[in-house]
Amino acid sequence: MPLLYIYIQQPGSLEVTTLGRLTVEKGVGEFVYSPLYYKAGGWVPDPLHYPLRAEPYTNITKNGGLPGFIRDAAPDGWGERLVIREHGGELDAISYLQKSPNHDRAGSLMVGSSKVPPEGIGQAGLGTLTQLDAFIQFADGVQGGFPPGTDRATKATLQQRSSLGGARPKCTLVEAGRLILAKPRDRHDNYDIPSLEYACMVFAASKGLNVANVRLHKGRVNTLLVDRFDRAPAANGQYARVPMLSGLTLLDSNWLGQGDWKKWHYGVLVDEMNRRGVPEADRQELYKRICFNILVGNDDDHPKNVAVLFTNGCWRLSPMYDVVPTTEGAPPSRLAMAIGSYGHEISRRNLLSQVEHYGLSQAQAIEVIDEVASWAPDLEEHYRSSLEVPERDLAIMAMGAGNLLE
């Protein structure tokens, strides 16, 4: 039976301790907190679904037997492709978790086979921006391989499996003392997705939304550079890990479960944020982001593309990330998550149907919707000045300001 120990870097500290033990057999998991951690009354990532207790949590069947807060630290998409490439076939959920390196995991958890976390765990070296071209060639060759003569250290630092979610190639690099997530254009992309995402994110920031810091690196191919908001610089060149829970975990949902997407509802998500003490201002920011997704035509707003971070003793909405207009040539007909009483319908009435969940009155919600809709002329001008054809035309065709007004 596969067994892993789960380690946690304590919030606001570099101290790593054993949180508990996870076993999975035939897709059914069991998790138990470390007796020492329980006796010490340690901080836990998900006290609503997995409060601290001595008894084990058994019969965990979602996400291949992994509790959601642990699944958030597992590889996703791109990382799984690398594990499959190395080990020659698909694996179960706990094996993906076990075979991915600790230094690049999202959030504050790490894993290992020993009861006590090894000295220096999670502090393996990371590449720098100068190694980006080598990573791009490697990504092409998951698909082909590294260029001839690439040294072993470079290969080790760039073959990461556990960075923030998604199927697109990505790796964490160090730039000017910050950790950045590099997302190059994929060789199979029909369009310049990094440029589209950059244009969207920069515009959102210009309108006052809380957005992850981004830059567009023009090299061998265009690459979006995103500051990692789940890391904070600490002493001696180390980085403190910021606890993070995905929207999927807040919803206690199953990523690949048949029909589980039907439970993906913004109203439920914001209620779960409220239960964890996320400030009202953050919940109202989430409402504005929903309106922004409609404006730009981003229909990839699934619950792993929203998260909360534990900072300064409380949970906060993470900066916005992974916002890209659809490239289908028209505004999307629905979002990935249900909006209100009318399900996935993209309409003004649906946006206004459950505003109380966000701490908004009808009048306040109307003001937010109208404000975001009024950005449409600026957004179109922004696209015209910052994007090339065909990306410019596709981004403009994806705009859904009319749906905010109807």
C-alpha positions in Angstrom: 0.0 0.0 0.0 1.6 3.3 -1.1 2.4 5.5 2.0 3.6 9.1 2.1 4.4 11.4 5.0 3.0 14.9 4.5 5.2 17.8 5.6 4.2 21.4 6.1 6.2 24.6 6.3 4.6 26.6 9.1 2.9 29.8 8.1 5.3 32.8 8.2 8.3 30.5 9.0 10.9 28.3 7.4 10.3 25.5 9.9 9.2 22.3 8.3 7.3 19.7 10.4 5.5 16.4 9.8 1.8 17.1 9.3 0.5 13.6 8.9 0.6 10.3 7.0 -1.3 9.4 3.8 -2.0 6.0 2.4 -4.0 5.1 -0.7 -5.1 1.6 -1.8 -7.1 1.1 -5.0 -8.0 4.8 -5.2 -9.3 5.0 -1.6 -7.2 7.1 0.8 -6.6 7.4 4.5 -5.1 10.4 6.2 -4.1 10.8 9.8 -2.4 13.7 11.5 0.9 13.2 13.2 0.4 12.4 16.9 3.0 15.0 17.9 1.3 17.6 15.6 -2.1 16.8 17.1 -0.8 17.1 20.7 0.9 20.4 19.8 -2.4 21.8 18.4 -0.7 22.6 15.1 -2.1 24.8 12.4 -4.0 22.9 9.7 -4.7 24.0 6.1 -8.3 22.9 5.9 -10.0 22.9 9.3 -13.5 22.7 7.8 -13.1 19.5 5.9 -10.1 18.1 7.8 -10.1 19.5 11.3 -7.2 18.5 13.6 -8.0 15.2 15.4 -6.3 12.1 16.6 -8.6 9.7 14.6 -7.7 9.0 10.9 -9.9 10.2 8.0 -10.8 7.1 6.1 -12.6 6.2 2.8 -11.4 9.2 1.0 -12.4 8.6 -2.6 -12.3 12.0 -4.4 -9.2 12.9 -6.4 -7.8 9.4 -6.4 -7.9 9.2 -2.6 -6.1 12.5 -1.9 -7.6 15.0 0.5 -8.2 18.2 -1.5 -5.6 20.3 0.4 -3.0 17.6 -0.4 -4.2 17.3 -4.0 -3.4 21.0 -4.4 0.3 20.2 -3.9 0.3 17.4 -6.6 1.4 17.9 -10.2 -1.3 18.9 -12.6 -1.4 18.5 -16.4 2.1 19.4 -17.5 3.6 17.8 -14.4 1.8 14.6 -15.0 3.0 14.4 -18.6 6.6 14.6 -17.3 6.0 11.8 -14.8 4.4 9.7 -17.5 7.3 10.4 -19.8 9.9 9.3 -17.2 8.1 6.3 -15.8 6.5 5.0 -19.0 2.8 5.0 -18.2 0.0 6.6 -16.3 0.1 6.2 -12.5 -2.3 6.6 -9.6 -2.8 9.9 -7.8 -0.5 9.2 -4.8 2.3 8.0 -7.2 2.1 11.3 -9.1 2.4 13.1 -5.8 5.3 10.9 -4.7 7.3 11.2 -7.9 7.2 15.0 -8.2 9.9 17.2 -6.6 9.2 19.2 -3.5 10.9 22.4 -4.4 8.3 23.5 -6.9 5.0 22.4 -5.3 2.2 24.9 -5.0 1.5 26.1 -1.5 3.3 25.0 1.7 3.1 21.2 1.7 5.8 18.7 0.8 6.0 14.9 0.9 8.5 12.1 1.6 9.0 8.6 2.8 10.5 9.4 6.2 8.6 10.3 9.4 10.8 13.3 9.9 11.3 15.8 7.0 14.9 15.5 5.7 17.2 18.4 6.3 17.0 21.0 3.5 13.8 19.5 2.0 12.4 21.6 -0.8 15.5 23.7 -1.2 16.8 22.3 -4.5 18.2 24.8 -6.9 16.0 26.5 -9.5 17.0 27.7 -13.0 17.4 31.3 -14.1 15.9 33.2 -17.0 19.1 32.5 -19.0 18.0 28.9 -19.1 14.6 29.6 -20.5 15.5 28.6 -24.1 16.8 25.2 -22.8 13.4 24.7 -21.1 11.5 25.7 -24.3 13.4 23.1 -26.3 12.9 20.5 -23.6 9.1 21.3 -23.6 9.1 20.9 -27.4 10.5 17.5 -26.9 8.4 16.0 -24.3 8.2 16.0 -27.8 12.1 15.6 -28.3 14.5 16.5 -25.5 17.1 19.0 -24.3 19.5 20.5 -26.9 22.8 18.6 -27.2 25.3 19.5 -24.5 22.8 20.6 -21.9 24.4 19.8 -18.5 22.8 17.6 -15.9 22.2 20.4 -13.4 20.2 22.4 -16.0 18.1 19.3 -16.8 17.4 18.7 -13.2 16.3 22.3 -12.5 14.0 22.5 -15.5 12.3 19.1 -15.4 9.8 20.4 -12.9 6.5 18.6 -12.3 4.7 20.4 -9.6 4.2 24.0 -10.4 0.9 25.7 -10.4 -1.8 23.9 -12.3 -2.6 23.5 -16.0 -1.6 21.4 -18.9 0.6 23.9 -20.7 4.4 23.8 -20.3 5.7 25.8 -17.4 8.6 26.0 -15.0 9.7 28.1 -12.0 12.8 30.2 -12.4 14.6 32.8 -10.3 14.8 36.4 -11.6 16.1 39.3 -9.5 15.5 37.4 -6.2 11.9 36.6 -7.1 10.4 33.3 -8.2 8.6 33.5 -11.5 6.5 31.0 -13.4 7.6 30.9 -17.0 4.8 29.9 -19.5 6.2 29.7 -23.0 4.2 29.4 -26.2 3.5 25.7 -26.8 4.7 24.4 -30.1 1.2 23.1 -30.8 -0.5 26.5 -30.2 -2.3 27.9 -33.2 -2.1 31.3 -31.5 0.2 33.3 -29.3 -1.5 32.4 -26.0 1.2 34.1 -23.8 0.6 37.4 -25.5 -3.2 37.1 -25.2 -2.9 36.3 -21.5 -0.4 39.1 -20.9 -2.7 41.6 -22.7 -5.7 40.5 -20.5 -3.7 40.6 -17.2 -2.1 44.0 -17.9 -5.5 45.5 -18.7 -7.1 44.1 -15.6 -4.3 45.5 -13.4 -4.8 48.9 -15.1 -8.5 48.9 -14.0 -7.6 48.2 -10.3 -8.1 44.4 -10.1 -5.6 42.5 -7.9 -3.6 40.7 -10.6 -0.4 38.5 -10.4 2.6 40.5 -11.6 3.3 39.6 -15.2 5.8 40.4 -17.9 6.1 39.2 -21.5 9.6 37.9 -22.4 10.3 38.0 -26.1 12.9 35.4 -26.9 12.9 32.2 -28.9 9.1 32.3 -28.4 7.0 34.6 -26.4 6.9 33.6 -22.8 4.6 34.9 -20.0 6.5 35.4 -16.8 4.2 35.4 -13.7 5.4 36.2 -10.2 4.7 33.2 -7.9 2.4 34.6 -5.2 2.7 31.4 -3.1 6.3 32.2 -2.2 7.8 35.1 -0.3 11.6 35.9 -0.1 13.1 35.0 3.3 16.6 34.9 4.9 19.7 33.3 3.2 18.2 33.2 -0.2 15.4 30.9 0.8 11.6 31.3 0.2 8.8 31.0 2.6 5.9 28.9 1.3 2.5 30.5 1.5 -0.3 28.1 2.3 -2.8 28.0 -0.6 -6.1 26.3 -1.2 -7.7 26.0 -4.7 -11.3 26.8 -5.3 -11.7 23.1 -6.1 -10.6 22.3 -2.5 -12.9 24.9 -1.0 -15.8 23.3 -2.9 -14.6 19.8 -1.7 -15.0 18.7 -5.3 -13.5 16.0 -7.5 -11.5 17.3 -10.5 -12.1 14.3 -12.7 -15.3 13.0 -11.1 -18.1 12.4 -13.6 -20.7 15.2 -13.1 -18.7 16.9 -10.3 -18.5 20.0 -12.5 -22.2 20.5 -11.8 -21.2 21.5 -8.2 -18.9 24.3 -9.5 -20.9 27.3 -8.5 -19.6 30.8 -7.6 -22.2 31.3 -5.0 -21.1 28.2 -3.1 -17.4 29.1 -3.6 -17.8 32.6 -2.1 -19.8 31.1 0.8 -16.9 28.7 1.5 -14.5 31.8 1.4 -16.8 33.5 3.9 -16.7 30.4 6.2 -12.9 30.8 6.3 -13.0 34.5 7.1 -12.0 35.8 3.7 -12.7 39.6 3.9 -15.8 41.0 2.3 -13.6 43.2 0.1 -12.0 40.1 -1.4 -15.4 38.4 -2.0 -16.6 41.6 -3.8 -13.4 41.5 -5.9 -14.3 38.0 -6.9 -17.6 39.3 -8.2 -15.9 41.9 -10.2 -13.6 39.2 -11.7 -16.6 37.2 -12.8 -17.8 40.3 -14.7 -14.3 40.7 -16.1 -14.2 37.1 -17.3 -17.4 37.8 -19.2 -16.0 41.1 -20.6 -12.9 39.4 -22.0 -14.5 36.1 -22.9 -12.5 33.9 -20.5 -14.4 30.6 -20.2 -11.6 28.7 -18.5 -12.6 30.0 -15.1 -12.7 26.5 -13.5 -12.2 26.3 -9.7 -8.5 25.5 -9.9 -8.0 28.9 -11.5 -9.0 30.7 -8.3 -7.4 30.3 -4.9 -7.0 31.7 -1.4 -3.7 32.3 0.4 -3.1 32.3 4.1 -1.2 35.5 4.9 -0.8 37.6 8.0 -3.0 35.2 10.0 -6.0 35.1 7.6 -7.2 33.7 4.3 -7.2 36.1 1.4 -8.3 35.9 -2.2 -5.2 35.2 -4.4 -4.2 37.6 -7.2 -6.0 36.8 -10.4 -4.2 34.4 -12.8 -4.8 32.3 -15.9 -7.2 34.7 -17.6 -7.2 34.2 -21.4 -9.8 35.1 -24.0 -11.4 32.2 -25.9 -10.0 31.8 -29.4 -13.2 30.4 -30.8 -14.0 33.6 -32.7 -17.1 34.6 -30.6 -17.9 35.4 -27.0 -18.4 32.2 -24.9 -21.9 31.0 -24.3 -21.2 30.0 -20.7 -18.5 30.1 -18.1 -16.9 27.0 -16.5 -18.6 27.7 -13.2 -22.2 28.5 -12.6 -22.9 32.1 -11.9 -26.2 32.4 -10.2 -29.8 31.1 -10.1 -29.8 30.6 -13.8 -26.8 28.3 -13.8 -24.1 29.0 -16.4 -26.2 31.5 -18.3 -24.1 34.6 -19.1 -26.5 37.4 -18.5 -27.2 40.5 -16.4 -30.1 38.8 -14.6 -27.9 35.9 -13.6 -25.2 38.1 -12.3 -27.8 39.9 -10.2 -29.5 36.8 -8.9 -27.3 35.9 -5.9 -25.4 39.1 -5.1 -26.0 38.8 -1.4 -23.4 36.0 -1.2 -20.8 38.6 -2.0 -22.0 41.1 0.5 -23.4 43.3 -2.2 -26.8 45.0 -2.6 -28.6 45.0 -5.9 -27.6 48.7 -6.5 -23.9 48.0 -5.6 -23.8 44.9 -8.0 -25.4 47.0 -10.8 -22.7 49.6 -10.3 -20.0 46.9 -10.6 -21.5 45.4 -13.7 -21.9 48.7 -15.4 -18.4 49.8 -14.5 -16.8 46.6 -16.0 -19.0 46.9 -19.1 -17.9 50.5 -19.6 -14.3 49.3 -20.0 -15.1 47.7 -23.4 -13.9 50.6 -25.6 -10.6 50.9 -23.6 -10.2 47.1 -23.8 -10.6 47.1 -27.6 -8.1 50.0 -27.9 -5.7 48.1 -25.7 -5.9 45.0 -27.8 -5.4 47.0 -31.0 -2.3 48.7 -29.6 -0.7 45.6 -28.0 -1.6 42.5 -30.1 -0.8 41.4 -33.6 -3.2 39.7 -36.1 -4.7 37.2 -35.7 -4.6 37.4 -31.8 -5.9 41.0 -31.9 -9.0 40.0 -33.9 -9.7 36.9 -31.8 -9.5 38.9 -28.6 -11.9 41.5 -29.8 -14.3 38.9 -31.1 -14.3 37.2 -27.7 -15.4 40.3 -25.8 -18.8 39.9 -24.1 -19.7 43.4 -22.9 -23.2 43.0 -24.3 -23.9 40.1 -22.0 -23.2 42.3 -19.0 -25.9 44.7 -20.2 -28.6 42.3 -21.3 
